[in-house]
Amino acid sequence: MMFRRVERMAACVSDMKAKKMSVKSLITLVLIGLMSIIDVVVTESVTRPRGVSLTNEPFYRDSQWFTCLDGSRQIFKSQVNDDYCDCMDSSDEPGTSACPQGKFHCNNRGFKPKYIPSSRVNDGICDCCDASDEYKGPGATQCSNNCRELGRADLERRQQEIILMNQGFDVRQEYIKQGIEKKAEREESLKKLREEKEVADQLKDEKERLKQEAESPEKEAKDAHKAVWDAQQAVLREERDKQRANEAFDELDADRNGLITPDELADHKEFDSDGDGEVSEEEAKVTPEDPSPVPSPPEDVNEGDASEEDLDMGDHGDMNDEDEEDFADEDDEDEEFDDDLDEGELMEKYAKHRADYEKKKEVKGKGEDGEEMPEYDEATKKLIEVADAAREEFKEAEKQVNDLKKSIEDIEKLMNVDLGPQQEFEPLQKQCYEYTDREYTYKLCPFDKTSQRPKAGGSETQLGNWGQWEGPDENKYSKMKYTRGRNCWNGPDRSTLVILRCGLENKLVSASEPERCTYEFQFETPSLCTTKTDVETGEIDSHDEL
Ligand code: MAN
């Protein structure tokens, strides 16, 4: 009988070889076969009590006595599997449900042996594929041995896995090729860009020197032009101030006698410096030579019969249309000049507005009388033209240097990433992969970041930025860590651990959050298919220890 089985196994092995099966499958089959042989040898020469594993069989070999496996007690051999629990560790009832903590061993020949709780023995439910747990009661007739079918299906599944792994291995070889090429390409580009930058740096220095050379005479000429303009403006300003003071004085000096009396000032509360509601004689001591407390009235007001309506600041005096547009917005913010204001308040407000206007006019480069500074003379214009051209050229040279610098930095950044000892992870760089569960779409952009986006809509939450490879020393490239993601409310910064395994395609296969704001992704990639099994010889013919 034993020989018949060995022959059958040999036939099966040669059949597998013919079908180009892998070494793992062969080993599995050989093991299954060997177990069958041993099983046969043991079952046929020694009686193994029901529910006992091959490993434990020697403890049940004595024909007279049995010692509980914990050594606590010795009983008659006949008490083993007598449906009464004698040992504290349940070891005397491996094949019945008598002991509450007992374990029943399914041999499951042709598939995987396993233990089940002995309470499942003869409960009418088939737990062991060889039906050994159901030998009494309804299960005994209902359960049948389907271990061989299961074994075959399992073998096929594993065969399929190996085929995929082999294909993945081929893709990986392609990745390595691409990665190495890309690395060389980047090194070459970097070299070129650095050389170009050196030239560009020199050009920029030269252009800067030329710019400075052109700007120096330009500045001199512009300064000289402005100095003349400033001097003219200073004279104009002085005249204007004098005129304003006189006009303001004239307006207060109602009887034109050259003196402003308290009566004339009584309505001008702005002179009530002590705030007692009266303008005293002392407070009213103002002469044309010392008109400081009197604000300058608007020019328009003095020209002809100015009424309060003329002071409506909707009209900006001598502003041209453009000026009015410029200041229109601010009018909205200004407190309106309403008719109830007395003249003093009106004057005060006008003076303030006027001062603001003058200030803005100054900013706009206009002079006292609203005129623009006169054009530069032809020689200065020429110098400006030359300097403008030099500035433009410098700007261009500077931009070129900055662009090159940026390109160099970008490549350096990419090259600083550890893409595996053979650059096999290179094709993953600059790619993103998504996985959607009930609530979120998770995204992995290898060597960049991980994120999460609610399916119901809403913004993306960063779950981490590329940190480092995090696998154990012997398999460093099996895990990636992404850290410093968006801070978790009342918790840590979000982070993601990505667990990688061999797969025919790059695929994010799952995402979970085992701890609040700590995420775990499972990612399949050919980059990790490091072994190839020779289908002809059944040997592993390539293995990359990462
Ligand atoms: C969001 C998501 C979740 C996370 C909570 C923490 O809802 O990022 O994954 O658990 O914030 O408050």
Residues whose N, C-alpha, C, O or C-beta is under 5 A from the ligand:
A	BS01	MAN	T461 R516 C517
